[in-house]
Amino acid sequence: MFVVTGAGGRTGRAAALHLLAAGYRVRAVGRSAQRLADLAARGAEVWEADPLDPAALTDAFRGAEGIYAVIQPNYIPDHPDFGAFQDQVAASLTTAVTESGVTRVVGLSSWGARHPEGTGPVMGLHRFEQRLSAVPGVDTLWLRAGYFMENLLTHVHTARAHHRISAPFDPDLPLPFVTTPDIGGRAAAELATGTWHGTEVLELQGEREVSMREAVGVIAKAVRADDLTYEQTSLADFHAELRSNGVSVNVADMMAEVGEAVNSRHTRMEQPRTGRTSTPTSIERFAEEEFAPRYRAA
Ligand SMILES: NC(=O)c1ccc[n+]([C@@H]2O[C@H](COP(=O)([O-])OP(=O)(O)OC[C@H]3O[C@@H](n4cnc5c(N)ncnc54)[C@H](OP(=O)(O)O)[C@@H]3O)[C@@H](O)[C@H]2O)c1
C-alpha cells in the first residue's frame, strides 16, 4: 500500500491516479474526505489528516510500503510567514516518517533547492530536503521539479482582456516547464519501483526548455490570438501588483525573489537532460488542452 499526501492537490492527485491505475492499493491523504471523493470512487482508501498534525500523519503512514510527501499549497497568498508554514508541514511529515517506520519516500522539491538562500519559497523546500533526508534508514528520492506550466493559467484573464501575459522572467531565458500530472506520474512510477538507495535527487525538466516568449507564442496560436504578447515586468512592478492584490509582504518578497533567482540563473537545472529527467507533456499540448479551454470560457 502506498500513501499519497496532498492527494487533493495537483501532483498528489495525479500520483494517486497513476498508482491506482497500475493496480496498487492507495491511501489518499488530504484535509477533507469530500475533496478526495473521486479517488475513493476509483478505489483509494481516503484518509483525513491535517498536514500540520504529525500524530494524524503518523497514523496515515503506518503500514505503507512508501509515501509521496508534498508540502502544499504553492503559496498561501496572505500568509505573514509562509516559510514558517512550510517548516511546520516539513516537521510534521518528517515526524510521521520517523514514527511510522516508513522506509521509502518520494518527496516533491524544486529546481533551485540545492541553495539554502535566495530562491523564495524554494528555500523552504531546501530545508524540507535537509530535515527529512536526515532520518536514518529511509530511502528518499527528491523530485526537483521545474517551473509548472500550470503557473501560466494565472494569466488567462489578462491574456483574454489585455492581450498580454506579463511576468518578471527574461523573455528569452529557456525555462524547464513541466506539468503537474507528469510530476505526479513520475512520483508514482518511482515510488512503485523504488530503485534508489539512501538520498537521491532527480530533476524533472519537462519535455524541453521553453522561454516565456516562446510559451506565449504557443499559447497565442492555441487560442488564435495573434496579438497576444509576452511582457517582462520589473521586479518592483511585479511586487507592487502582488501587494495590490492582497498578497502579504512576506509572500510578495518570496515571489519576487523567484524572478530574480531564475533570471540570474541562481535557480537552474543542473543534471543532464536524459529520459529520466525529461517528462512527456509539451507546451503545445498544455496550451491546447489546458490553457485554451479556460481562455475560451473566460
Ligand atoms: N509552482 C511551481 O512552479 C513549483 C515548482 C516546483 C515545485 N513546486 C512545489 O510544488 C508544491 C505544490 O504541489 P501541488 O501543485 O501538488 O500542490 P497544489 O495543487 O498547489 O496544492 C493544493 C492543495 O493544497 C491544500 N491547501 C490549500 N490551501 C491550504 C492551506 N491554507 N493550508 C494547507 N493546505 C492547503 C489543498 O488540499 P486539501 O484541502 O485537500 O488538503 C489544495 O487542494 C509546493 O511545495 C511547491 O513549492 C512548485
The ligand as an SDF file (V2000), in Angstrom:
LIG
                    3D

 48 52  0  0  0  0  0  0  0  0999 V2000
    4.7360   26.2690   -8.9320 N   0  0  0  0  0  0  0  0  0  0  0  0
    5.9060   25.7930   -9.3320 C   0  0  0  0  0  0  0  0  0  0  0  0
    6.3970   26.1880  -10.4110 O   0  0  0  0  0  0  0  0  0  0  0  0
    6.6380   24.7900   -8.4990 C   0  0  0  0  0  0  0  0  0  0  0  0
    7.8350   24.2480   -8.9750 C   0  0  0  0  0  0  0  0  0  0  0  0
    8.4870   23.2550   -8.2310 C   0  0  0  0  0  0  0  0  0  0  0  0
    7.9410   22.8290   -7.0250 C   0  0  0  0  0  0  0  0  0  0  0  0
    6.7590   23.3910   -6.5660 N   0  0  0  0  0  0  0  0  0  0  0  0
    6.2210   22.8950   -5.2870 C   0  0  0  0  0  0  0  0  0  0  0  0
    5.0600   22.1250   -5.5260 O   0  0  0  0  0  0  0  0  0  0  0  0
    4.3020   22.0320   -4.3120 C   0  0  0  0  0  0  0  0  0  0  0  0
    2.8220   22.1750   -4.6060 C   0  0  0  0  0  0  0  0  0  0  0  0
    2.3930   20.9360   -5.1310 O   0  0  0  0  0  0  0  0  0  0  0  0
    0.9650   20.7650   -5.8090 P   0  0  0  0  0  0  0  0  0  0  0  0
    0.9400   21.5770   -7.0650 O   0  0  0  0  0  0  0  0  0  0  0  0
    0.6980   19.3110   -5.8890 O   0  0  0  0  0  0  0  0  0  0  0  0
    0.0340   21.4350   -4.7460 O   0  0  0  0  0  0  0  0  0  0  0  0
   -1.2990   22.2460   -5.0110 P   0  0  0  0  0  0  0  0  0  0  0  0
   -2.1150   21.5970   -6.0620 O   0  0  0  0  0  0  0  0  0  0  0  0
   -0.9400   23.6820   -5.2120 O   0  0  0  0  0  0  0  0  0  0  0  0
   -1.9930   22.0910   -3.5900 O   0  0  0  0  0  0  0  0  0  0  0  0
   -3.3130   22.4810   -3.4530 C   0  0  0  0  0  0  0  0  0  0  0  0
   -3.8460   21.8110   -2.2070 C   0  0  0  0  0  0  0  0  0  0  0  0
   -3.2440   22.3960   -1.0670 O   0  0  0  0  0  0  0  0  0  0  0  0
   -4.1590   22.2920    0.0090 C   0  0  0  0  0  0  0  0  0  0  0  0
   -4.2780   23.6170    0.6200 N   0  0  0  0  0  0  0  0  0  0  0  0
   -4.8090   24.7300    0.0450 C   0  0  0  0  0  0  0  0  0  0  0  0
   -4.7500   25.7650    0.9090 N   0  0  0  0  0  0  0  0  0  0  0  0
   -4.1750   25.2950    2.0370 C   0  0  0  0  0  0  0  0  0  0  0  0
   -3.8510   25.8770    3.2870 C   0  0  0  0  0  0  0  0  0  0  0  0
   -4.1190   27.1420    3.5510 N   0  0  0  0  0  0  0  0  0  0  0  0
   -3.2730   25.0800    4.2240 N   0  0  0  0  0  0  0  0  0  0  0  0
   -2.9990   23.7950    3.9680 C   0  0  0  0  0  0  0  0  0  0  0  0
   -3.2970   23.1800    2.7860 N   0  0  0  0  0  0  0  0  0  0  0  0
   -3.8710   23.9260    1.8470 C   0  0  0  0  0  0  0  0  0  0  0  0
   -5.4850   21.8150   -0.5600 C   0  0  0  0  0  0  0  0  0  0  0  0
   -5.5930   20.4050   -0.3030 O   0  0  0  0  0  0  0  0  0  0  0  0
   -6.5570   19.7880    0.8570 P   0  0  0  0  0  0  0  0  0  0  0  0
   -7.5360   20.8460    1.1820 O   0  0  0  0  0  0  0  0  0  0  0  0
   -7.1320   18.5850    0.2260 O   0  0  0  0  0  0  0  0  0  0  0  0
   -5.6350   19.4750    1.9910 O   0  0  0  0  0  0  0  0  0  0  0  0
   -5.3170   22.0210   -2.0470 C   0  0  0  0  0  0  0  0  0  0  0  0
   -6.0140   21.0700   -2.8170 O   0  0  0  0  0  0  0  0  0  0  0  0
    4.8470   23.1400   -3.3980 C   0  0  0  0  0  0  0  0  0  0  0  0
    5.6700   22.5510   -2.4060 O   0  0  0  0  0  0  0  0  0  0  0  0
    5.6930   23.9740   -4.3510 C   0  0  0  0  0  0  0  0  0  0  0  0
    6.7150   24.6690   -3.7090 O   0  0  0  0  0  0  0  0  0  0  0  0
    6.1030   24.3360   -7.2870 C   0  0  0  0  0  0  0  0  0  0  0  0
  1  2  1  0
  2  3  2  0
  2  4  1  0
  4  5  1  0
  4 48  2  0
  5  6  2  0
  6  7  1  0
  7  8  2  0
  8  9  1  0
  8 48  1  0
  9 10  1  0
  9 46  1  0
 10 11  1  0
 11 12  1  0
 11 44  1  0
 12 13  1  0
 13 14  1  0
 14 15  2  0
 14 16  1  0
 14 17  1  0
 17 18  1  0
 18 19  2  0
 18 20  1  0
 18 21  1  0
 21 22  1  0
 22 23  1  0
 23 24  1  0
 23 42  1  0
 24 25  1  0
 25 26  1  0
 25 36  1  0
 26 27  1  0
 26 35  1  0
 27 28  2  0
 28 29  1  0
 29 30  1  0
 29 35  2  0
 30 31  1  0
 30 32  2  0
 32 33  1  0
 33 34  2  0
 34 35  1  0
 36 37  1  0
 36 42  1  0
 37 38  1  0
 38 39  2  0
 38 40  1  0
 38 41  1  0
 42 43  1  0
 44 45  1  0
 44 46  1  0
 46 47  1  0
M  CHG  2   8   1  16  -1
M  END
$$$$
